[in-house]
């Protein structure tokens, strides 16, 4: 079965951060890959995670984002989550991380 999520990565034009473009359904199947990509990006510097194309997020994927946030705080490095929409924005808000992530 094909993964129901996508993770794209690029460096910001000004070199200030790694941009992670996420899409699809972020659930337990995405957790490990998401966490690995976020931590690798933080090893280089600041990270901005774009959730514009994400249609679903569960607690496992949310946990990977929280792990990334905690790692960024420990380094220190910048960590932002942007473009959360609809159900995804609601999950972030209800879980209390919307403001934490700067979404």
BALOBA-1460 file (C-alpha; in Angstrom, 3 decimals):
// residues 103
<rec num="1" residu="x" x="0.000" y="0.000" z="0.000"/>
<rec num="2" residu="x" x="1.326" y="3.431" z="-0.903"/>
<rec num="3" residu="x" x="1.900" y="5.975" z="1.832"/>
<rec num="4" residu="x" x="-0.989" y="8.382" z="2.263"/>
<rec num="5" residu="x" x="1.324" y="11.283" z="3.060"/>
<rec num="6" residu="x" x="4.069" y="13.291" z="1.398"/>
<rec num="7" residu="x" x="7.073" y="15.070" z="2.848"/>
<rec num="8" residu="x" x="8.882" y="17.571" z="0.647"/>
<rec num="9" residu="x" x="11.948" y="19.496" z="1.695"/>
<rec num="10" residu="x" x="13.771" y="22.550" z="0.421"/>
<rec num="11" residu="x" x="16.050" y="25.244" z="1.727"/>
<rec num="12" residu="x" x="14.549" y="28.748" z="1.965"/>
<rec num="13" residu="x" x="15.780" y="31.025" z="-0.817"/>
<rec num="14" residu="x" x="17.642" y="33.176" z="1.686"/>
<rec num="15" residu="x" x="19.124" y="30.086" z="3.371"/>
<rec num="16" residu="x" x="17.527" y="30.975" z="6.685"/>
<rec num="17" residu="x" x="15.575" y="27.749" z="7.238"/>
<rec num="18" residu="x" x="14.622" y="24.346" z="5.924"/>
<rec num="19" residu="x" x="11.061" y="24.288" z="4.617"/>
<rec num="20" residu="x" x="9.171" y="21.042" z="5.050"/>
<rec num="21" residu="x" x="6.048" y="20.763" z="2.890"/>
<rec num="22" residu="x" x="3.729" y="18.095" z="4.260"/>
<rec num="23" residu="x" x="0.685" y="16.673" z="2.547"/>
<rec num="24" residu="x" x="-1.997" y="14.033" z="2.833"/>
<rec num="25" residu="x" x="-2.881" y="12.104" z="5.969"/>
<rec num="26" residu="x" x="-0.363" y="12.315" z="8.783"/>
<rec num="27" residu="x" x="-1.004" y="9.356" z="11.057"/>
<rec num="28" residu="x" x="0.966" y="6.600" z="12.745"/>
<rec num="29" residu="x" x="2.389" y="5.505" z="9.385"/>
<rec num="30" residu="x" x="3.956" y="8.959" z="8.932"/>
<rec num="31" residu="x" x="5.253" y="9.382" z="12.479"/>
<rec num="32" residu="x" x="8.743" y="7.904" z="12.184"/>
<rec num="33" residu="x" x="9.540" y="9.424" z="8.795"/>
<rec num="34" residu="x" x="8.215" y="12.810" z="9.902"/>
<rec num="35" residu="x" x="10.234" y="12.771" z="13.110"/>
<rec num="36" residu="x" x="13.403" y="11.723" z="11.262"/>
<rec num="37" residu="x" x="13.055" y="14.476" z="8.641"/>
<rec num="38" residu="x" x="12.328" y="17.152" z="11.245"/>
<rec num="39" residu="x" x="15.293" y="16.191" z="13.440"/>
<rec num="40" residu="x" x="17.636" y="16.032" z="10.433"/>
<rec num="41" residu="x" x="16.491" y="19.473" z="9.310"/>
<rec num="42" residu="x" x="17.015" y="20.875" z="12.810"/>
<rec num="43" residu="x" x="20.610" y="19.614" z="12.699"/>
<rec num="44" residu="x" x="21.148" y="22.207" z="9.945"/>
<rec num="45" residu="x" x="19.202" y="25.060" z="11.588"/>
<rec num="46" residu="x" x="15.731" y="26.576" z="11.704"/>
<rec num="47" residu="x" x="12.695" y="24.671" z="10.409"/>
<rec num="48" residu="x" x="9.363" y="25.847" z="8.984"/>
<rec num="49" residu="x" x="6.706" y="23.171" z="8.512"/>
<rec num="50" residu="x" x="3.973" y="23.919" z="5.967"/>
<rec num="51" residu="x" x="0.743" y="22.003" z="6.633"/>
<rec num="52" residu="x" x="-1.264" y="23.543" z="3.777"/>
<rec num="53" residu="x" x="-1.750" y="20.214" z="1.961"/>
<rec num="54" residu="x" x="-2.356" y="18.110" z="5.091"/>
<rec num="55" residu="x" x="-5.899" y="16.745" z="5.265"/>
<rec num="56" residu="x" x="-5.640" y="14.786" z="8.526"/>
<rec num="57" residu="x" x="-3.332" y="14.616" z="11.533"/>
<rec num="58" residu="x" x="-3.506" y="12.203" z="14.456"/>
<rec num="59" residu="x" x="-1.829" y="12.147" z="17.860"/>
<rec num="60" residu="x" x="1.135" y="10.114" z="16.597"/>
<rec num="61" residu="x" x="2.055" y="12.648" z="13.910"/>
<rec num="62" residu="x" x="1.315" y="15.467" z="16.334"/>
<rec num="63" residu="x" x="3.786" y="13.801" z="18.699"/>
<rec num="64" residu="x" x="6.459" y="13.944" z="15.985"/>
<rec num="65" residu="x" x="5.840" y="17.691" z="15.647"/>
<rec num="66" residu="x" x="6.103" y="18.125" z="19.416"/>
<rec num="67" residu="x" x="9.366" y="16.151" z="19.403"/>
<rec num="68" residu="x" x="10.662" y="18.542" z="16.756"/>
<rec num="69" residu="x" x="9.575" y="21.560" z="18.763"/>
<rec num="70" residu="x" x="11.293" y="20.212" z="21.889"/>
<rec num="71" residu="x" x="14.490" y="19.491" z="19.966"/>
<rec num="72" residu="x" x="14.462" y="23.004" z="18.494"/>
<rec num="73" residu="x" x="14.133" y="24.480" z="21.981"/>
<rec num="74" residu="x" x="17.052" y="22.346" z="23.217"/>
<rec num="75" residu="x" x="19.426" y="23.408" z="20.393"/>
<rec num="76" residu="x" x="18.203" y="26.354" z="20.193"/>
<rec num="77" residu="x" x="16.785" y="26.623" z="16.696"/>
<rec num="78" residu="x" x="13.682" y="28.182" z="15.200"/>
<rec num="79" residu="x" x="10.617" y="25.990" z="14.735"/>
<rec num="80" residu="x" x="7.358" y="27.134" z="13.175"/>
<rec num="81" residu="x" x="4.316" y="25.387" z="11.796"/>
<rec num="82" residu="x" x="2.361" y="27.354" z="9.184"/>
<rec num="83" residu="x" x="-0.764" y="27.075" z="7.027"/>
<rec num="84" residu="x" x="-2.767" y="24.701" z="9.199"/>
<rec num="85" residu="x" x="-6.308" y="24.619" z="7.798"/>
<rec num="86" residu="x" x="-9.685" y="23.124" z="8.634"/>
<rec num="87" residu="x" x="-9.603" y="19.941" z="10.679"/>
<rec num="88" residu="x" x="-5.814" y="20.093" z="11.029"/>
<rec num="89" residu="x" x="-5.974" y="23.598" z="12.533"/>
<rec num="90" residu="x" x="-8.718" y="22.425" z="14.863"/>
<rec num="91" residu="x" x="-6.648" y="19.467" z="16.093"/>
<rec num="92" residu="x" x="-3.688" y="21.779" z="16.739"/>
<rec num="93" residu="x" x="-5.921" y="24.216" z="18.589"/>
<rec num="94" residu="x" x="-7.738" y="21.610" z="20.713"/>
<rec num="95" residu="x" x="-4.439" y="19.922" z="21.607"/>
<rec num="96" residu="x" x="-3.012" y="23.257" z="22.750"/>
<rec num="97" residu="x" x="-0.072" y="23.393" z="20.365"/>
<rec num="98" residu="x" x="-1.393" y="25.893" z="17.812"/>
<rec num="99" residu="x" x="0.114" y="28.874" z="19.621"/>
<rec num="100" residu="x" x="3.144" y="26.880" z="20.746"/>
<rec num="101" residu="x" x="4.042" y="26.177" z="17.127"/>
<rec num="102" residu="x" x="3.299" y="29.724" z="15.982"/>
<rec num="103" residu="x" x="0.722" y="28.357" z="13.534"/>
